[in-house]
Amino acid sequence: MEHEEAANALEIPEGEEELMRLALLSHPDEWVESLPGIVRVHHLPAGHYTLFAVSNESTSLHREELDMPATGEPSFDLRPAWRPFPAR
């Protein structure tokens, strides 16, 4: 299982074009910003996910891996560790 999860993990994109490609792979359900800084996504199937957050200025990225359980309504508190966006 660990090998399978590692194979599904995504690395930091190398530029804007790769970031846009990843955006096309995103979960089809829309995310909803319920309060400033709080985002909700409903009906995610169980599995391993790689989350990317892009700063408002599109100058920094945060990457985090999450495991979504098959049952319950999980909640994750993310504390972004912003990294400079790779050189364009």
HUQUIUR-V344684 format. One record per pair of residues at least 6 apart in sequence whose C-alpha atoms are under 7 Angstrom apart, sorted by sequence separation. I is the first residue (numbers start at 1). J is the second residue. D is the distance in whole Angstrom. If there is no record, write none. Layout:
i:I j:J d:D
i:I j:J d:D
This chain:
i:13 j:19 d:5
i:33 j:39 d:4
i:34 j:40 d:7
i:54 j:60 d:6
i:55 j:61 d:6
i:32 j:39 d:5
i:33 j:40 d:6
i:54 j:61 d:5
i:31 j:39 d:6
i:32 j:40 d:5
i:53 j:61 d:6
i:54 j:62 d:7
i:31 j:40 d:6
i:32 j:41 d:6
i:52 j:61 d:7
i:53 j:62 d:5
i:31 j:41 d:5
i:52 j:62 d:6
i:53 j:63 d:7
i:30 j:41 d:7
i:52 j:63 d:5
i:51 j:63 d:6
i:52 j:64 d:7
i:50 j:63 d:7
i:51 j:64 d:5
i:50 j:64 d:6
i:51 j:65 d:6
i:50 j:65 d:4
i:49 j:65 d:6
i:50 j:66 d:6
i:49 j:66 d:5
i:48 j:66 d:6
i:49 j:67 d:6
i:62 j:80 d:6
i:48 j:67 d:5
i:62 j:81 d:6
i:47 j:67 d:6
i:48 j:68 d:6
i:62 j:82 d:5
i:47 j:68 d:5
i:61 j:82 d:5
i:62 j:83 d:6
i:46 j:68 d:5
i:47 j:69 d:7
i:60 j:82 d:6
i:61 j:83 d:5
i:46 j:69 d:5
i:60 j:83 d:5
i:61 j:84 d:6
i:46 j:70 d:5
i:60 j:84 d:4
i:61 j:85 d:6
i:59 j:84 d:6
i:60 j:85 d:5
i:59 j:85 d:5
i:10 j:50 d:6
i:9 j:50 d:6
i:5 j:48 d:6
i:12 j:63 d:7
i:15 j:86 d:6
i:14 j:86 d:6
i:15 j:87 d:7
i:15 j:88 d:6
